[in-house]
Amino acid sequence: MERTKKGGRIKGVPNVITSELRQNISNFLDNNFERMQDDLNKLTPSTRLQILFKFYSLILPKIEDSENSTFKPFTIQIIESNGTDNKIIQ
């Protein structure tokens, strides 16, 4: 049985709270850029990438995959090497 929508946000209208939260996170990152850059520089490259991807996932809008979309999902694998062994870090 299909339910009739009787209120709420209209499809396609952005969620105001989500937009504000993303803007606040973006402002925080902008205001603390130099300190965060110093901290990031102390990390290994793989850890640095993991953190940057997490930050970007908070700021960038989500991409919805629909039947009409040309979006192709992909996976990024971070490989940490110590000279002899390689380790995949997700």
N, C-alpha and C positions, 0 to 999 in steps of 0.2 A: 504494500500500500504506500503510495507516494504522498509525502507530506507537503502541504502548501506553506510557503514561507510567508509569514505575516509581519515581519519587521526586521530590524537589524540593519547591518551595513549592506548596501547594494553591491552586487558583484562588480569588481573592477575599481571600486573606490578604495584608496589606500587606508590602512589602519593607522590612525593618528598616533596612538601610543607607540606602536612599532617604529613609526617614522621618527618620533621624538627620541626614543631610546637609541636608535641608530645615530641620530645627530649628536646626542650627548656623548656616546662612545667615541664618535669621530672627533668631537671637540676635545675630549680627554686625551686622545692620542696626539692630537695636534699640539696641545698645551704641554705635554710631557715628552715631546719627541726627542729632545737632546738627551735627557736622562735615560729614556728607554733605549735610545741608540747605543749609548755607552754600555748599558746592561746587555743588550743583544750581542754586541761585539765580543763580549766575554764568553758567549756560548759556542758550542760546536755548531758547524753549519747545519747539520740535520735538525738539531733542537731549535735553532733559529728559524728554519723554514716551517717547522711544526707550529711554532708560536705565531708566526706571521699569517699562516693559513687560517688559524683559529680567529685571529683578529679580523681578517678580511671577511670571514664568514659571518661575523657579527655586523659588519658595516654594509656590505654589498647586498642588494636585494636578491631574494631567492629566485631561481629560474625554474619555472614550472615546465614539466615535460608533458606535452599534450600530443594528441594524434597528428595535429597540423604543424607541430614544431619541427624545426630543423636541428634542434639541440641534440648533440651527441654526447652522452655521458663519457667521462674518462676517469682514469685512476692515475694518481701520481704516486710513485714509489720513491722513497728516499733511501738511498743506499749509503751506509756508513762503512768506510773502509779504514782499517788500521794498518794497511800495508800487506798483510797476508790473508786476512779473512774479510769477507764482505757480509754485512748484516742488513737485511731489509727492515726499515723502520716505517711503520704505517702512519 
